[in-house]
Amino acid sequence: MTLDRVGLALWTPSDQIQVPERPGSCPVCGVDQFEPEDRLSALLMPMFSSGFRYVMGVWVHRACFDQCLETSEPDPIPW
């Protein structure tokens, strides 16, 4: 099973959805330090060549998110 692509979409959870603790590092650059105003809430969706995919909540730096390529893929759904 090979990683085919990864989706990343901004997302703010509502009170109705429980979000497990998010990883402490940015999924784009791997750095675990964030400035107070520099942390965005997002969903990360790895997609594998087998068709398997999953969604997880992450924190991402604003500059890292801005560098990502925008696509026409639909945003992941967190359930």
N, C-alpha and C positions, 0 to 999 in steps of 0.2 A: 504494500500500500504506500503510495507516494503522495506527498503534499502537492496538490495541483495549483491552488491559489488560496488567498486569505482575504476575506471581506472585513471591513471595518466601518462602522456607522456610529455617528453620535447618537446617544440615547440617554434619557434621564428616567430612572425607574419611578413608578408611581407607588403610592402607599399600599396598593393591592398586590404588588409583585415582590416576593422575597428574593433578594439578590445575595448569593453567597459572598463571602469575603473575596474581594478582588485581589489579584496579584499586585504586588507593590511596585513592579517595574513597568515601564512603557513597552508595549509589544512591538513598537516600531524601532526604537533605538536601544532598548534594554536598560536604560538608566533608571534608577529607582528614586531619584531626587526630583521633586517638583516644587516650583515656586508657588506661593499661595494662589495666584490667579491663573496658573498655567496648567491646571489639571482638568481635563475634560472627561466626562463620563461617556463610555462607548461600549459597543458590542463587537466582539471579535468572532469571526466565523471561519475557521479553517475548513477547507474543502479538499477531499482526497480523490485520487483518480478512480477509486472504487465506487465513488458516489457517497461515501460516508462523510457527514459533516456534523458539527456541533457548534453551539453558541455559548459564549461566556462573557460576563461583564468585566471590563478592564478600565483602567485609567490611561489616558494618552496625553502627551504634551501637545499643546495647541500647534506649535511649529511642526511637529512630526505629522499630525493629522493633515495639516495644510499641504504637506509635501506628497501625500498619497494621491495616486491617480484616481480620478473620479470615473466611475463606470455607470452603466445603465442597469446593473443588477439590482434587484429589490433589496431593501434593508432586511437584515435577519429579524426573525420574530423570537422574543426571549422566552418561549415556552415550548 
